Amino acid sequence: MPGTLIRRGDRVTLRTLEREDLEFVQRASTEPSIRHPLGSVVRNREDVETAYEGDDDQRLLVCLDGPDAGPRPDACNPDADPTPGTTRPIGLVTVGAVDWKRPELSFWLVPGVHGEGYGTESVGLAVDYTFQTRAVPAVAAGAYAFNDASRALLESLGFECEGRLRRHSFTDGAWHDLLKYGLLREEWDGRDA
């Protein structure tokens, strides 16, 4: 079950990731529609648990709460009959190396909610949370050159493309370039000015 509320947006909440949520999180490495755009390798449950306990990344579960949650599907079997719930996880935002000079964001949502604006809202909440809780001058993110949706999301929040890592990842039979993005604190603070 998703943990403590970290940030509440208009439609999504960010909550702490709990051990019980790891089966849901494992989808990022096993479901091709999520894994491929992330450039991830397939990971088993033990690998996911090791990553959960072994680094300084801040993992924030993206959730729909209350009436917006709808029925909560079984994380291990999304085709099973849903059970009622008041919180439903729909993705994950990770703030990597959170105590470093430039924490790096990564994010994914389950395919059933793509195109609904939940990604933009959840990444925006994570950026705001990072700048409010850490003394860092900027946050970074990456998106593969073929991932138009992630690139558009980052650019809509004010991220600037700062470089290209050519042939960064070999995923599903092809090499892909990674675009590196950055957002300075003053750019985020001044976005409404």
Backbone torsions as a table, in degrees:
resi	resn	phi	psi	omega
1	MET	NA	133.0	179.7
2	PRO	-52.4	148.2	-173.2
3	GLY	-91.8	-145.9	-173.5
4	THR	-61.3	139.6	176.7
5	LEU	-67.9	125.6	178.3
6	ILE	-101.8	-48.6	-180.0
7	ARG	-145.5	143.0	175.2
8	ARG	-118.0	127.4	175.1
9	GLY	-103.9	-165.6	178.5
10	ASP	-67.4	-36.6	-175.6
11	ARG	-128.3	-21.0	-178.7
12	VAL	-122.7	160.8	171.2
13	THR	-123.7	152.1	170.1
14	LEU	-106.8	129.3	-178.2
15	ARG	-129.8	157.3	176.4
16	THR	-64.5	147.2	177.0
17	LEU	-85.0	128.9	178.9
18	GLU	-110.9	160.1	-179.1
19	ARG	-53.3	-36.5	-179.0
20	GLU	-65.4	-17.0	-178.6
21	ASP	-90.1	-3.7	-173.7
22	LEU	-65.3	-30.5	176.1
23	GLU	-63.8	-39.6	176.6
24	PHE	-63.8	-45.7	-177.3
25	VAL	-64.3	-31.2	-179.6
26	GLN	-60.8	-20.5	178.7
27	ARG	-55.8	-31.2	-178.3
28	ALA	-62.5	-24.1	-178.8
29	SER	-105.9	-7.5	-178.1
30	THR	-113.6	-26.8	-178.2
31	GLU	-90.0	114.4	-174.4
32	PRO	-55.0	-35.0	-178.3
33	SER	-68.3	-18.2	174.5
34	ILE	-99.5	-47.2	-174.1
35	ARG	-61.6	-44.9	-175.2
36	HIS	-60.7	-50.6	178.8
37	PRO	-63.7	-23.1	177.6
38	LEU	-85.1	-15.0	-175.2
39	GLY	69.5	25.8	-175.9
40	SER	-83.5	157.3	172.3
41	VAL	-96.8	158.2	177.2
42	VAL	-67.8	130.7	179.4
43	ARG	-128.3	139.7	177.1
44	ASN	-85.4	177.2	-176.1
45	ARG	-59.7	-39.7	180.0
46	GLU	-63.1	-41.5	177.0
47	ASP	-61.7	-41.6	179.8
48	VAL	-64.7	-42.8	178.3
49	GLU	-63.7	-41.4	178.7
50	THR	-61.9	-43.8	178.5
51	ALA	-64.6	-37.6	179.9
52	TYR	-60.4	-37.5	-175.1
53	GLU	-98.7	-12.4	-166.0
54	GLY	-105.6	10.4	-178.7
55	ASP	-144.9	-179.0	-178.2
56	ASP	-100.8	18.4	178.1
57	ASP	-70.6	146.2	174.0
58	GLN	-102.5	113.7	-179.7
59	ARG	-102.6	125.8	-177.6
60	LEU	-119.1	120.5	-179.8
61	LEU	-77.4	127.8	177.0
62	VAL	-87.6	124.8	-174.5
63	CYS	-132.1	152.7	164.9
64	LEU	-101.3	133.1	-176.8
65	ASP	-118.7	159.8	174.4
66	GLY	61.8	-141.2	-175.2
67	PRO	-63.3	-25.7	179.3
68	ASP	-71.6	-18.1	-174.4
69	ALA	-68.5	-35.1	-175.5
70	GLY	64.0	-166.6	179.5
71	PRO	-69.9	145.3	179.5
72	ARG	-92.5	115.0	178.4
73	PRO	-74.7	158.6	174.8
74	ASP	-68.5	123.3	-175.4
75	ALA	-60.5	-33.2	-177.8
76	CYS	-83.3	-25.2	-176.1
77	ASN	-136.8	84.9	-175.4
78	PRO	-63.3	-15.0	179.5
79	ASP	-90.5	-3.9	-179.7
80	ALA	-71.3	161.8	176.0
81	ASP	-60.9	128.8	-178.1
82	PRO	-70.2	150.7	174.5
83	THR	-108.0	147.4	-178.2
84	PRO	-64.0	147.1	177.8
85	GLY	-161.1	161.4	179.4
86	THR	-105.0	-6.3	176.4
87	THR	-137.2	129.9	-179.9
88	ARG	-129.1	119.5	176.5
89	PRO	-71.8	138.4	178.6
90	ILE	-126.9	-4.4	180.0
91	GLY	176.9	-168.3	-176.4
92	LEU	-146.3	137.8	169.6
93	VAL	-119.2	127.3	178.8
94	THR	-113.3	132.6	172.6
95	VAL	-105.3	100.5	-175.1
96	GLY	-81.8	145.7	179.6
97	ALA	48.1	53.3	-170.9
98	VAL	-58.5	-26.1	-179.2
99	ASP	-96.8	9.3	178.4
100	TRP	-89.0	174.8	-177.1
101	LYS	-62.8	-31.6	-175.1
102	ARG	-140.5	82.6	178.7
103	PRO	-57.0	147.7	-177.9
104	GLU	-113.4	127.2	179.3
105	LEU	-88.2	141.4	166.1
106	SER	-135.6	156.4	-173.6
107	PHE	-158.2	153.6	172.5
108	TRP	-157.4	153.6	175.1
109	LEU	-130.1	153.7	175.4
110	VAL	-63.8	144.3	-175.2
111	PRO	-56.0	-30.8	-177.6
112	GLY	-64.2	-12.8	-179.9
113	VAL	-116.5	7.8	178.4
114	HIS	-61.5	144.7	176.6
115	GLY	81.6	6.1	-178.2
116	GLU	-98.9	-2.9	-178.9
117	GLY	89.0	-1.4	-179.8
118	TYR	-66.1	-33.8	-179.5
119	GLY	-65.7	-46.8	179.7
120	THR	-60.7	-44.6	-179.2
121	GLU	-64.9	-45.1	-176.5
122	SER	-68.8	-39.9	177.7
123	VAL	-67.8	-39.2	175.8
124	GLY	-60.1	-42.3	176.8
125	LEU	-63.0	-38.9	-179.9
126	ALA	-68.4	-39.1	176.5
127	VAL	-61.9	-48.5	-179.0
128	ASP	-60.5	-44.7	178.5
129	TYR	-60.7	-43.1	-179.0
130	THR	-63.3	-46.8	-179.6
131	PHE	-68.3	-29.7	-179.9
132	GLN	-80.3	-21.5	-175.7
133	THR	-112.9	-8.4	-177.9
134	ARG	-130.9	143.0	176.8
135	ALA	-88.3	74.8	-179.8
136	VAL	-122.4	146.1	-178.2
137	PRO	-81.1	-17.6	-174.8
138	ALA	-161.7	163.7	168.3
139	VAL	-122.5	154.0	-178.4
140	ALA	-122.1	165.6	174.6
141	ALA	-158.5	162.7	176.5
142	GLY	-133.0	150.8	175.0
143	ALA	-147.0	137.6	177.3
144	TYR	-68.2	146.6	-175.2
145	ALA	-56.4	-31.3	-179.4
146	PHE	-79.7	-11.3	-173.8
147	ASN	-91.3	78.4	-176.7
148	ASP	-59.3	-38.5	-177.2
149	ALA	-64.4	-45.1	179.8
150	SER	-67.9	-39.3	178.2
151	ARG	-62.8	-43.9	179.5
152	ALA	-64.3	-39.3	178.0
153	LEU	-60.2	-49.9	-179.1
154	LEU	-61.5	-45.2	-178.9
155	GLU	-65.1	-34.1	178.9
156	SER	-66.8	-23.9	178.4
157	LEU	-91.5	0.4	177.5
158	GLY	100.6	2.2	177.4
159	PHE	-67.1	142.4	176.9
160	GLU	-109.7	138.5	175.6
161	CYS	-72.1	123.4	-175.7
162	GLU	-110.5	-5.7	178.8
163	GLY	170.4	171.4	-178.9
164	ARG	-130.6	127.8	172.4
165	LEU	-100.4	106.5	-174.9
166	ARG	-72.5	140.0	179.8
167	ARG	47.1	51.5	-176.8
168	HIS	-71.5	-39.5	-172.5
169	SER	-140.0	139.3	175.1
170	PHE	-101.8	107.2	-175.4
171	THR	-131.0	130.2	176.6
172	ASP	49.5	44.9	171.4
173	GLY	86.9	7.9	-179.3
174	ALA	-146.6	152.2	173.9
175	TRP	-84.0	143.1	-179.1
176	HIS	-133.5	139.8	174.2
177	ASP	-79.5	143.8	176.4
178	LEU	-109.0	128.4	175.3
179	LEU	-95.0	130.5	-179.6
180	LYS	-99.6	130.6	-178.6
181	TYR	-117.2	153.6	175.9
182	GLY	-142.2	151.8	177.3
183	LEU	-138.5	117.9	179.4
184	LEU	-79.2	150.0	179.2
185	ARG	-54.0	-45.9	-177.4
186	GLU	-67.3	-28.0	174.8
187	GLU	-68.8	-39.7	178.5
188	TRP	-69.3	-45.4	-179.4
189	ASP	-63.4	-32.9	-176.6
190	GLY	-93.5	8.8	-173.9
191	ARG	-64.4	-27.6	-179.9
192	ASP	-94.3	-6.5	-176.4
193	ALA	-73.4	NA	NA
